[in-house]
Amino acid sequence: MNRQKRFFQGLALVGLWALSLLILLPLLLVVINSFKSSAEADAMNLLLPKSFMVENFKTVLTTGSVFRSLMNSALITGAAVLLSVILGSMAAFVFNRRRSSLNRTVYNYFLLGLVIPVQIITLIEILKYFHMMNSYQGIILVYVAIFTPLTIFLTYGAVSSIPRELDEAAIVDGCGALRLFFKILFPLLTPVIITSCITQFMFIWNDFQYPLYLLSDTKKWTLVLGIYGFIGQYSSDWNLVCAHILMSSLPVVIIYLSGQKYIISGMVSGAVKG
């Protein structure tokens, strides 16, 4: 029995390594080809370059509008994540602590946002009506509307694990509702808040669909759309395209690696039944 168990454990381990390698191959392909010459990159293989061409990154920085696209992505992603996390966690706090039938109905209504897909044509018409098409505030509000239900769902369960006696003690000491939430409860929600932030950051930073439909001005394009436009201009220079992709992916990798320890604990905290 132990031998059979070890066999299946070894088989599962081999399968996980194979799956990890399959996932890492595209990233490795991009990294290697970003340092090649244009002729070498045409083959698009995993062979190391004859000489590492750092000049590819300099070329992308000077011709690819990377800095402007980076600022656009940072503005849109940062504002959307900040608003979604603050509004969603505050709403979850109210829904959890004041469990009236009305609050329960509104809470369930928000949760529908997790399962009902966004209708892009209707969304465009709404933004046109409010004169928010091709604007930063328009696409930021779209992302806030998409991710606020996720923040509410995750934070609601985490708030349930915090004893109500903590609220009562703070109120007795003269603590108001906002101060109670931000000074006392919010720090206790750190794992689930970071989980929500990382999840949203990765989606918004890498999103292609909504910026493509909602931002027609190339000066407002995000990094992902910048890659799209860059490929159109330099489709024959795959070394430059790979360099652009690598530079655009680095912020996501850094954010994920720096906060990955909070993801599992945040998901577990958010799964507590309220």
C-alpha positions in Angstrom: 0.0 0.0 0.0 2.8 2.4 0.9 4.6 1.6 -2.3 1.5 2.3 -4.3 0.9 5.5 -2.5 4.5 6.7 -3.2 4.1 5.7 -6.8 1.0 7.9 -7.2 2.6 10.8 -5.3 5.6 10.6 -7.6 3.4 10.5 -10.6 1.5 13.5 -9.4 4.8 15.4 -8.7 6.0 14.6 -12.3 2.7 15.8 -13.6 3.0 19.1 -11.7 6.5 19.7 -12.9 5.4 19.0 -16.5 2.5 21.4 -16.1 4.8 24.1 -14.5 7.2 23.7 -17.4 4.4 24.0 -19.9 3.3 27.3 -18.3 6.9 28.7 -18.1 7.9 27.9 -21.6 6.1 30.9 -23.3 7.6 33.2 -20.7 11.1 31.7 -21.2 10.6 32.1 -25.0 9.8 35.8 -24.6 12.8 36.4 -22.3 15.4 34.6 -24.5 14.1 36.2 -27.8 14.0 39.7 -26.3 17.9 39.6 -26.2 18.3 38.4 -29.8 18.9 40.2 -33.0 16.0 40.5 -35.4 17.3 37.7 -37.6 17.8 35.3 -34.7 14.4 36.1 -33.2 12.6 35.2 -36.5 13.3 31.5 -35.7 11.5 32.0 -32.3 13.2 29.2 -30.5 14.8 28.6 -27.1 18.4 28.8 -28.2 20.5 31.4 -26.4 21.5 34.4 -28.5 25.0 34.7 -29.9 25.3 38.0 -28.1 22.8 39.6 -25.7 21.4 42.7 -27.2 20.4 45.1 -24.4 19.9 47.7 -27.1 16.5 46.1 -27.9 15.1 47.6 -24.6 16.5 51.0 -25.4 14.9 50.9 -28.8 11.5 50.0 -27.3 11.8 52.8 -24.7 12.5 55.4 -27.4 10.1 54.3 -30.1 7.3 52.4 -28.3 5.7 55.1 -26.0 6.3 52.7 -23.1 6.6 55.4 -20.5 3.3 57.0 -21.5 1.5 53.7 -21.6 3.0 52.7 -18.3 1.6 55.9 -16.7 -1.8 55.2 -18.2 -1.8 51.6 -16.9 -0.6 52.8 -13.4 -3.3 55.5 -13.3 -6.2 53.3 -14.4 -5.1 50.2 -12.4 -4.2 52.1 -9.2 -7.4 54.2 -9.1 -9.7 51.3 -9.9 -8.1 49.0 -7.3 -8.1 51.7 -4.6 -11.8 52.7 -5.2 -12.9 49.1 -5.4 -11.1 48.0 -2.3 -12.2 50.9 -0.2 -15.9 50.9 -1.3 -16.2 47.2 -1.4 -14.7 46.6 2.1 -16.8 49.4 3.6 -19.9 47.9 2.1 -19.1 44.4 3.3 -18.6 45.8 6.8 -22.1 47.4 6.8 -23.7 44.3 5.3 -22.1 42.0 7.9 -22.7 44.1 11.0 -26.2 45.3 10.1 -28.0 42.2 8.9 -31.4 43.5 8.0 -33.5 42.0 5.2 -32.7 45.1 3.0 -29.0 44.8 3.5 -29.2 41.0 2.7 -31.1 41.8 -0.5 -28.6 44.4 -1.6 -25.7 42.1 -0.7 -27.2 39.3 -2.8 -27.7 41.8 -5.6 -24.0 42.7 -5.5 -23.0 39.0 -5.6 -24.9 38.7 -8.9 -22.0 40.8 -10.4 -19.8 37.8 -9.9 -21.8 35.6 -12.3 -23.6 37.9 -14.7 -21.3 38.7 -17.7 -20.8 42.3 -18.8 -22.7 43.4 -21.9 -20.1 45.4 -23.8 -22.6 47.1 -26.2 -24.9 48.2 -23.4 -21.8 49.4 -21.4 -20.6 51.5 -24.4 -24.1 53.1 -24.7 -24.1 54.0 -21.0 -20.7 55.6 -21.2 -21.7 57.6 -24.3 -24.8 58.8 -22.5 -22.7 60.1 -19.6 -20.0 61.5 -21.9 -17.4 59.2 -20.5 -16.3 57.3 -23.6 -12.6 57.5 -24.3 -11.9 58.9 -20.8 -9.9 57.7 -17.8 -12.8 58.1 -15.4 -15.1 56.1 -17.6 -12.9 53.0 -17.8 -11.9 53.3 -14.1 -15.6 53.3 -13.1 -16.2 50.2 -15.3 -13.4 48.3 -13.5 -14.7 49.5 -10.1 -18.2 48.2 -11.0 -16.7 44.9 -12.1 -14.5 44.2 -9.0 -16.5 45.7 -6.2 -18.7 42.6 -5.9 -15.5 40.5 -5.6 -14.2 42.7 -2.8 -17.5 42.6 -1.0 -17.6 38.8 -1.3 -14.1 38.3 0.1 -14.2 40.9 2.8 -17.7 39.8 4.1 -16.4 36.5 5.3 -13.3 38.0 6.8 -15.3 40.6 8.8 -17.4 37.7 10.2 -14.3 36.3 11.8 -13.7 39.5 13.8 -15.7 39.5 17.1 -18.4 42.1 17.5 -17.1 42.8 21.0 -14.2 44.6 19.4 -16.6 47.0 17.7 -18.5 47.5 20.9 -15.4 48.3 22.9 -14.3 50.9 20.3 -17.7 52.5 20.3 -17.6 52.8 24.1 -14.3 54.5 23.8 -15.9 57.1 21.5 -14.8 55.7 18.2 -17.0 56.7 15.2 -18.0 54.4 12.4 -15.4 55.5 9.9 -12.6 55.5 12.5 -13.7 52.1 13.8 -13.4 50.7 10.3 -10.2 52.2 9.1 -8.3 52.3 12.4 -9.3 49.0 14.0 -11.0 46.6 11.5 -9.2 47.5 8.3 -5.7 46.4 9.6 -7.2 43.1 10.6 -8.4 42.6 7.1 -4.9 42.9 5.6 -4.6 39.4 4.1 -8.0 39.5 2.3 -7.4 43.1 1.2 -4.0 42.3 -0.3 -5.6 39.2 -2.0 -8.3 41.4 -3.6 -5.7 44.0 -4.6 -3.4 41.5 -6.3 -6.3 39.8 -8.1 -7.7 43.0 -9.4 -4.2 44.4 -10.3 -3.3 41.3 -12.4 -6.6 41.4 -14.3 -6.8 45.2 -15.0 -3.1 45.5 -15.9 -3.3 42.7 -18.4 -6.8 43.5 -19.7 -7.1 44.0 -23.4 -10.8 44.0 -24.1 -12.1 47.0 -22.2 -9.3 49.4 -23.1 -9.7 48.4 -26.8 -13.4 49.2 -26.8 -13.5 52.1 -24.4 -10.2 54.0 -25.3 -10.0 55.2 -28.9 -7.3 57.8 -28.2 -3.8 56.2 -28.5 -2.4 58.7 -26.0 -4.6 57.0 -23.4 -3.7 53.4 -24.3 -2.5 51.1 -21.6 0.6 48.9 -21.8 -1.3 46.0 -23.3 -2.8 48.1 -26.0 0.7 49.6 -26.5 2.0 46.2 -27.3 -0.9 45.7 -29.8 0.0 48.9 -31.6 3.7 48.2 -31.4 3.2 44.8 -33.1 1.4 46.5 -35.9 4.5 48.8 -36.4 7.3 46.3 -35.8 5.7 42.9 -36.8 9.0 41.9 -38.5 11.1 42.6 -35.5 10.1 40.0 -33.0 13.0 40.7 -30.7 11.6 44.2 -30.1 8.1 42.8 -29.6 9.4 40.3 -27.0 11.3 43.1 -25.3 8.2 45.2 -25.1 6.2 42.2 -23.7 8.8 41.5 -21.1 8.9 45.1 -19.9 5.1 45.3 -19.7 4.9 42.0 -17.7 7.5 42.9 -15.1 5.2 45.0 -12.8 2.7 42.1 -12.6 5.4 39.6 -11.7 6.9 41.9 -9.1 3.5 42.6 -7.5 2.5 39.0 -7.5 5.8 37.7 -6.0 5.8 40.3 -3.3 2.2 39.5 -2.2 1.8 35.9 -3.0 2.0 34.8 0.7 -1.2 36.7 1.4 -3.2 35.1 -1.4 -4.0 31.8 0.2 -4.6 33.2 3.7 -6.8 35.9 2.1 -8.9 33.4 0.2 -9.3 31.3 3.3 -10.4 34.4 5.3 -12.9 35.3 2.7 -14.4 31.8 2.6 -15.5 32.0 6.3 -19.3 31.7 6.4 -21.0 34.8 7.7 
